[in-house]
Amino acid sequence: ARDALAGSGLKTSYLRLRALPLNGDVQKFLQSYDRIYVVEQNQQGQMANLIRMHAPAFALKVKSVLHYDGMPLDAQEVSRQIKEMES
């Protein structure tokens, strides 16, 4: 997905969250970017909500990229959703 987004002119970075509670690395990452897209395989965006609760000062920049149709998540779907939110 990152390659596809770069190909359309959208440079990205990522942070892989591996455990709770969230630590200071998450706070630094949130400070570094104007928009944060949280890719999740569920309907309600629980991780995005946890991030918003952990760092309420950055809550407005956290957006959910949700995938919950029971099929495996693919790069095209992630790219499509992010491009829609960017336009």
Summary of the structure (lengths in Angstrom):
residues: 87
radius of gyration: 12.9
end to end distance: 16.8
largest distance: 34.7
contacts: 192
relative contact order: 0.21
helix: 48%
strand: 11%
